[in-house]
Amino acid sequence: MANAIATGSSIGESTKFSTPPLNQLLNQITNTKLERGYFMLWKTLALPILRGYKLERHLSGTKICSPMFTVSTIPSIETGDFGSQASGGASSATGERTFNPLYEVWVTADQLLLGWPYNSMTPEVAVQLMGHESAKSLWDAIHSLFGVQSRAEKDYLRQVFQQTVTIAFNV
């Protein structure tokens, strides 16, 4: 990554990298626009950067959104039950909902990641993919739209390569 900074004074010392803020991702991703015929190139250029920012899990759906609120239990003073085992583990504790900051972090990353592909598409492709509200949803739709085409293209190129090798071998 061009913006990563390596630190370390000796070979034996581990190298640490400082990752730039996520919003710089929008400026760092490829200039190649997503359009028919360029899906494989676009994906090949984008994935290493997304992996470097540890964002691929957003796209695969394995980085699950944290709940918006957390509930902390507060022992009930009225009953004197502080969650003791004497009451069989049952507690009359009350819960207080508090905003979960991890939720906001996840949503921010997901929305920045959602905006980037839209900004790297041609208008014709963006119109076909409008309306997605999460990065994973958009990523899946991109693969649905271009996946069949790219698989057919791979199969065709594999066949051409095999024919070329066969011809070269026979000569």
Helices and strands as residue ranges (DSSP letters): E 6-7, E 16-17, G 22-24, H 25-28, H 39-52, H 56-60, E 69-74, G 85-87, E 94-99, H 101-119, H 123-128, H 135-170
